[in-house]
Amino acid sequence: VIGAGVAGPATALFLKRVGISATVYEARPPGDGAGGGVVVAPNGMNVLAALGLARKVKDRGSIVVENRYFTESGRRLARYSNGGDRYGEPAVALLRGDLHRILIDELQSQGIEVRYRKRLVHVEPRETNKVVASFADGTTARGDLLMGADGVQSLTRAAVFPDAPAPKFAGLVGVGGLVPTAGLAKEDRNSVHFTFGARGYFGFCGARGGSVMWWSHVWRDKPLTQAELADRSLEGLQRELRDAYGAYHAPIGELIENTGAPLRLNVFDLPSLPTWHRARVVLVGDAAHAMTPTSGQAAALALEDAMDLARCLRDTGTDHARAFEIFQRGRRERVERIVAAGRRRDGERLAITPFQARVRDLGLWVGLNLFGERSQDWMYRYRVDWTSGGAPPGAG
Ligand SMILES: Cc1cc2nc3c(=O)[nH]c(=O)nc-3n(C[C@H](O)[C@H](O)[C@H](O)COP(=O)(O)OP(=O)(O)OC[C@H]3O[C@@H](n4cnc5c(N)ncnc54)[C@H](O)[C@@H]3O)c2cc1C
């Protein structure tokens, strides 16, 4: 398994459930690189429950009870339930680092090896023999199958599908941070707040302990370089955020002023790939279907992929080609529908004139109040059909 983000560890854990042993190869050193926050939607939480990890995730995060939408002046556009227990598990907001830690701890406790500082540079997608992965440190690894869980800039994808469309920079950089004590009321902490204004979009919700996590974006013509992404300094970004969002309703200005080191993430959109597998190699998670963050579903889809891929391999015995084909066929329609839904909402983030913002507010008010809660139902309700042809996972 290449990549120890979200899809990689989950894939290795589900593979073990079906009797396939895996090793995870991760480019970064241990404990590095998983900054910012993430909201895991109910469908993703149900996958974590199947791994026996939902309790840990809820303990480290904050349950999202409601979605609330506001204009920049603080007028409420809509508020509706984020599902609660209706879908099994609730949505949970937590730090990406905490989700990562929970997954990595579980790999370790199950004896699944993670090899760090192993940056994949090439893979030979042979059908007849073992697949060979080559790493930047000059080492290689051989296995029967290779799962490319190496994210939106997947080297696996580039190596195995050289003609596949490249991810397109979406023109924005996601930024986010954590404010250790923001003094939000409990009811507010358990809601995700989305504010749409003429200069763009700002979101926040409660995270671990009394902290609040926030996220937004800034506009760029080209993606940030590695050095710029690694920059955790506050000043320049804080000034930019203050200019754009400082006058939005409370407590947004306060969150910007009191935030800890911010995270920056280039946002890419991946055009639909003709196929997710070739010979003994298959892509999962963002490597197969990255989307802009508007959908709020990408991590959940990565988790679903992991579970479904293991199910397909279990149900087809040693016929990996058939397993990969069933996996792709079963997942593609759902994934592409969610990608399309996210793209339709991308306009909500745009910087526009105050008049356009008022028109958009009206559209959001009508749309969210009429369809908001219903529009999430089909995404949240989905469950990977683990039982078809086999025993259900033991934990809950
Ligand atoms: C700004 C922003 C906000 C987001 N917010 C949300 C949200 O609230 N909710 C949600 O559901 N989703 C959200 N997402 C999306 C979510 O983060 C991803 O969908 C999810 O992390 C995908 O998991 P993954 O394992 O496929 O990829 P990743 O999490 O990107 O993991 C890939 C891993 O592979 C490693 N890797 C990369 N290249 C190599 C290589 N060559 N060799 C070895 N290892 C390699 C990386 O270091 C990394 O650890 C957001 C994304 C962005 C950009």
PDBQT file of the ligand as one rigid body, heavy atoms in Angstrom, charges set to zero:
ROOT
HETATM    1  C1  LIG A 401      -8.158  22.202   2.142  1.00  0.00    +0.000 C 
HETATM    2  C2  LIG A 401      -8.771  20.828   2.224  1.00  0.00    +0.000 A 
HETATM    3  C3  LIG A 401      -9.777  20.569   3.151  1.00  0.00    +0.000 A 
HETATM    4  C4  LIG A 401     -10.389  19.316   3.211  1.00  0.00    +0.000 A 
HETATM    5  N1  LIG A 401     -11.397  19.098   4.110  1.00  0.00    +0.000 NA
HETATM    6  C5  LIG A 401     -12.041  17.915   4.111  1.00  0.00    +0.000 A 
HETATM    7  C6  LIG A 401     -13.138  17.660   5.012  1.00  0.00    +0.000 A 
HETATM    8  O1  LIG A 401     -13.496  18.492   5.845  1.00  0.00    +0.000 OA
HETATM    9  N2  LIG A 401     -13.767  16.457   4.933  1.00  0.00    +0.000 N 
HETATM   10  C7  LIG A 401     -13.380  15.492   4.039  1.00  0.00    +0.000 A 
HETATM   11  O2  LIG A 401     -13.995  14.416   3.992  1.00  0.00    +0.000 OA
HETATM   12  N3  LIG A 401     -12.324  15.671   3.212  1.00  0.00    +0.000 NA
HETATM   13  C8  LIG A 401     -11.662  16.854   3.227  1.00  0.00    +0.000 A 
HETATM   14  N4  LIG A 401     -10.606  17.056   2.389  1.00  0.00    +0.000 N 
HETATM   15  C9  LIG A 401     -10.150  15.938   1.550  1.00  0.00    +0.000 C 
HETATM   16  C10 LIG A 401      -9.397  14.887   2.340  1.00  0.00    +0.000 C 
HETATM   17  O3  LIG A 401      -8.348  15.481   3.065  1.00  0.00    +0.000 OA
HETATM   18  C11 LIG A 401      -8.833  13.834   1.397  1.00  0.00    +0.000 C 
HETATM   19  O4  LIG A 401      -9.864  13.349   0.595  1.00  0.00    +0.000 OA
HETATM   20  C12 LIG A 401      -8.237  12.642   2.118  1.00  0.00    +0.000 C 
HETATM   21  O5  LIG A 401      -7.147  13.042   2.893  1.00  0.00    +0.000 OA
HETATM   22  C13 LIG A 401      -7.821  11.590   1.073  1.00  0.00    +0.000 C 
HETATM   23  O6  LIG A 401      -7.104  10.585   1.665  1.00  0.00    +0.000 OA
HETATM   24  P1  LIG A 401      -6.001   9.789   0.844  1.00  0.00    +0.000 P 
HETATM   25  O7  LIG A 401      -5.456   8.801   1.791  1.00  0.00    +0.000 OA
HETATM   26  O8  LIG A 401      -6.545   9.356  -0.447  1.00  0.00    +0.000 OA
HETATM   27  O9  LIG A 401      -4.895  10.892   0.492  1.00  0.00    +0.000 OA
HETATM   28  P2  LIG A 401      -3.967  11.699   1.488  1.00  0.00    +0.000 P 
HETATM   29  O10 LIG A 401      -4.647  11.933   2.772  1.00  0.00    +0.000 OA
HETATM   30  O11 LIG A 401      -3.476  12.880   0.724  1.00  0.00    +0.000 OA
HETATM   31  O12 LIG A 401      -2.760  10.719   1.784  1.00  0.00    +0.000 OA
HETATM   32  C14 LIG A 401      -1.786  10.391   0.803  1.00  0.00    +0.000 C 
HETATM   33  C15 LIG A 401      -0.529   9.918   1.515  1.00  0.00    +0.000 C 
HETATM   34  O13 LIG A 401       0.380   9.425   0.545  1.00  0.00    +0.000 OA
HETATM   35  C16 LIG A 401       1.677   9.916   0.816  1.00  0.00    +0.000 C 
HETATM   36  N5  LIG A 401       2.404   9.975  -0.447  1.00  0.00    +0.000 N 
HETATM   37  C17 LIG A 401       2.248  10.856  -1.458  1.00  0.00    +0.000 A 
HETATM   38  N6  LIG A 401       3.086  10.579  -2.463  1.00  0.00    +0.000 NA
HETATM   39  C18 LIG A 401       3.783   9.483  -2.091  1.00  0.00    +0.000 A 
HETATM   40  C19 LIG A 401       4.814   8.713  -2.724  1.00  0.00    +0.000 A 
HETATM   41  N7  LIG A 401       5.274   9.018  -3.940  1.00  0.00    +0.000 N 
HETATM   42  N8  LIG A 401       5.332   7.645  -2.065  1.00  0.00    +0.000 NA
HETATM   43  C20 LIG A 401       4.855   7.304  -0.826  1.00  0.00    +0.000 A 
HETATM   44  N9  LIG A 401       3.888   8.022  -0.173  1.00  0.00    +0.000 NA
HETATM   45  C21 LIG A 401       3.354   9.088  -0.809  1.00  0.00    +0.000 A 
HETATM   46  C22 LIG A 401       1.430  11.293   1.428  1.00  0.00    +0.000 C 
HETATM   47  O14 LIG A 401       2.544  11.744   2.178  1.00  0.00    +0.000 OA
HETATM   48  C23 LIG A 401       0.187  11.023   2.273  1.00  0.00    +0.000 C 
HETATM   49  O15 LIG A 401       0.506  10.593   3.566  1.00  0.00    +0.000 OA
HETATM   50  C24 LIG A 401      -9.964  18.290   2.323  1.00  0.00    +0.000 A 
HETATM   51  C25 LIG A 401      -8.925  18.527   1.420  1.00  0.00    +0.000 A 
HETATM   52  C26 LIG A 401      -8.347  19.789   1.350  1.00  0.00    +0.000 A 
HETATM   53  C27 LIG A 401      -7.244  20.034   0.337  1.00  0.00    +0.000 C 
ENDROOT
TORSDOF 0
